[in-house]
Amino acid sequence: MIIRLLFAAIVLYGLYRFVKLVQSKPAKERRAYYITLLIGLGAAALILLSLTGRVPWVAGVIGGALPFVRQLALKYAYQRLGSGTQKNSNGGASPESAKTMNQAQALSTLGLQAGASKEEIISAHRKLMQKFHPDRGGNDFLASQINDAKDTLLNDSTG
């Protein structure tokens, strides 16, 4: 009984410290931390339930893998959408690299083929922005790459 209470106290203290850490972050970054917390808590709950025999072990494995799958999916999206950017001396993407996106990079970013119509460009842009918009769990970099790709293709098609 004492071990369970001690474990619960440690978990509650950890949650308290995590929330304090998140509150010290800028408002724009807080959502990502809270999503990470919820996914982590859900995964931990599934693992705990599977260890106690209340849930099949497969659910515990799937729940334990969720945080890692999320990170791999984000890493894949960064690589796919950020492949045409150059790094500056600070390690971040330089603003000039976003402005120099060529048509091939823009087509690759939006997942289109050469000769795509204006409607196809707009439709592909809309679908990607629904997935990667900062207000929906994406980030500013991905959104700016998607917007730059749309602008590049629309400017090339009208010019």
Buried (B, 14 or more C-beta within 10 A) or exposed (E): EEEEEEEEEEEEEEEEEBEEEBEEEEEEEEBBBEEBBEBBEEBBEBBEBBEEEEBEEEBBEBBBEBBEEBEEEBEEBBEEBBEBBEEEEEEEBBEEBBEEBEBEBBBBBBEBEEEBEEEBBBBBBEEBBEEBBBEEEBBEBBBBBBBBBBBBBBEEEEE
